[in-house]
Amino acid sequence: MKEAKSPITKTEDKSFVTVYIMGKAYKVPTEATIMGAIEYAGYQLKRGAGCREGFCGACATVFRMPGDYKIYTGLACTTLVKNGMWLAQLPAIPGQKALYNIEQIKPTVNAIQNLYPEVFRCVACNTCTKACPQDLEVMDYIQAAKRGNYEMLMDLSFDCLSCGLCAIRCPAEIVQMNVGILGRRLYGKYLAKESRFLKERLKDVKDKKYDKEYEELMTMDKKALSKRYYDRDLEE
Ligand code: FES
């Protein structure tokens, strides 16, 4: 994070709050996100920022509040600032990732035991669920992994951003996000029903049936593109 000249003023305007970035006080707009406040204070974020919309998980961060012993967590791009907040940028969150050849493993409890044995140390404290900025039932999908219930593991972890905030709080040192990825991969390869339309669509793509539509999408503005996305037909 590179510091630039700070644009703050000494105003007591109620639309500003004071936050501390790396121990230095800054007045930032009340409605700013943590990421917005850091940039408003004059810092340039070169790492730990991606989509800025709460989807990519790149901006996991921690903060503290005055007089409170707790360390709070959140996504810097969607968590709003509060008066007195203490902020610091986290280095990337390390996450132990098992290496495997998906052709050589099956969706069984054994796969979990071999690749992520720490899952069986889960003490069901629910800290992972409380830390999740997506409000996922993280502990429940870890319990599903323990039982070899891949459908539940896939389903409950499906919206995971891999931000890692669950993993940094886990006393059993489980990296929940990577267990979820394993579950979704195995479910997709061995258990998911094959889509009725997949083969047809792949052939259509090969035959360049959608090239004209792709070109049209590339020229659309964000609003029109968003409307087209949300109005699309979904396969049941
Ligand atoms: S920048 Fe992508 S989730 Fe925050």
Residues whose N, C-alpha, C, O or C-beta is under 5 A from the ligand:
A	BS01	FES	A49 G50 C51 R52 E53 G54 F55 C56 G57 A58 C59 L75 C77
